[in-house]
Amino acid sequence: MLGVVSSFPCVVQVSCAHHCRDVAAGIAILREAGGLITSANPPPNPETDPIEEVRLGSRLYLAIRPAGDSEGETGRQAQERVVRETWKRVQGLDYTRPGA
């Protein structure tokens, strides 16, 4: 249920009751490979708010594939740039889940 297509981020919504282990495994694999996973819900200020680690059970995930360093930015900076550009283009869902 967690995926990335080419260099574009993939926003995934899942039901934790059925897929919690699959999501946890996807998060572990992506992190191990050097990827970044955060909430697909944009913060109030997507350009400057911190990019926080995803919370398992939040149901809204933004997965960014691993990226290598380039002449102008590090791989992590490139991932964060993609997160911020994505956040600027998506609408947040008014959705909260206790503990997530």
HUGIPE-V463520 format. One record per pair of residues at least 12 apart in sequence whose C-alpha atoms are under 10 Angstrom apart, sorted by sequence separation. I is the first residue (numbers start at 1). J is the second residue. D is the distance in whole Angstrom. If there is no record, write none. Layout:
BEGIN
I:J:D
I:J:D
END
This chain:
BEGIN
1:13:8
2:14:9
39:51:8
66:78:9
67:79:7
1:14:7
38:51:7
39:52:8
66:79:8
1:15:10
37:51:9
38:52:6
39:53:8
40:54:9
64:78:10
65:79:8
36:51:10
37:52:9
38:53:5
39:54:5
64:79:6
36:52:10
37:53:7
38:54:4
39:55:8
63:79:10
64:80:9
36:53:8
37:54:6
38:55:8
39:56:10
41:58:10
1:19:8
36:54:9
37:55:9
38:56:10
40:58:10
64:82:8
1:20:10
39:58:8
40:59:9
41:60:7
64:83:8
2:22:8
38:58:10
39:59:9
40:60:5
41:61:8
42:62:10
63:83:9
1:22:7
2:23:7
39:60:6
40:61:5
41:62:8
62:83:8
1:23:7
2:24:10
38:60:8
39:61:5
40:62:5
2:25:9
3:26:8
38:61:6
39:62:5
40:63:8
2:26:6
37:61:7
38:62:5
39:63:9
62:86:9
1:26:8
2:27:8
37:62:6
38:63:7
62:87:9
4:30:10
36:62:8
37:63:4
38:64:9
3:30:9
11:38:10
12:39:10
13:40:9
27:54:9
36:63:6
37:64:6
2:30:9
9:37:10
11:39:9
12:40:8
35:63:7
36:64:5
37:65:9
11:40:6
27:56:9
35:64:6
36:65:7
51:80:8
10:40:9
11:41:9
34:64:9
35:65:5
36:66:7
50:80:10
9:40:10
24:55:10
34:65:7
35:66:4
36:67:9
24:56:7
31:63:10
33:65:8
34:66:5
35:67:7
51:83:8
60:92:10
23:56:8
24:57:9
30:63:8
31:64:10
33:66:6
34:67:8
51:84:9
60:93:9
23:57:9
27:61:10
30:64:8
31:65:9
32:66:10
33:67:10
34:68:9
47:81:9
50:84:10
2:37:10
21:56:10
30:65:7
31:66:9
49:84:9
60:95:9
20:56:8
23:59:9
27:63:8
30:66:8
47:83:10
48:84:9
59:95:9
20:57:7
26:63:10
46:83:9
47:84:6
58:95:9
59:96:9
19:57:9
23:61:9
46:84:6
47:85:8
58:96:8
59:97:9
20:59:9
45:84:9
46:85:8
58:97:7
16:56:8
17:57:9
19:59:10
35:75:9
36:76:8
46:86:9
47:87:8
57:97:8
58:98:9
16:57:6
34:75:9
35:76:9
42:83:9
43:84:10
46:87:6
47:88:8
57:98:9
58:99:9
59:100:9
15:57:8
16:58:8
34:76:9
37:79:10
42:84:8
45:87:9
46:88:6
57:99:8
58:100:5
14:57:9
15:58:9
16:59:7
36:79:7
40:83:9
44:87:10
45:88:9
46:89:10
56:99:9
57:100:6
14:58:9
15:59:6
35:79:8
36:80:8
39:83:9
42:86:8
43:87:8
55:99:9
56:100:7
13:58:9
14:59:5
15:60:10
38:83:8
41:86:10
42:87:5
43:88:9
55:100:6
13:59:5
14:60:7
37:83:9
40:86:8
41:87:7
42:88:7
54:100:9
12:59:8
13:60:5
14:61:9
36:83:9
40:87:7
42:89:9
12:60:6
13:61:7
39:87:9
42:90:7
44:92:9
11:60:7
12:61:5
13:62:9
41:90:8
42:91:7
43:92:8
11:61:6
12:62:7
40:90:8
41:91:7
42:92:6
10:61:8
11:62:5
12:63:8
40:91:9
41:92:5
42:93:9
9:61:10
10:62:6
11:63:7
40:92:8
41:93:7
9:62:6
10:63:6
11:64:10
40:93:9
41:94:9
9:63:6
10:64:7
41:95:9
8:63:9
9:64:5
10:65:10
8:64:7
9:65:8
7:64:8
8:65:8
3:61:10
4:62:9
5:63:10
6:64:10
7:65:7
2:61:8
3:62:9
4:63:6
5:64:9
6:65:8
7:66:9
2:62:9
3:63:7
4:64:7
5:65:9
7:67:9
2:63:7
3:64:9
4:65:7
3:65:9
9:79:10
7:79:10
9:82:8
8:82:8
9:83:8
7:82:9
8:83:10
11:86:9
10:86:10
9:86:8
8:86:9
11:90:10
END
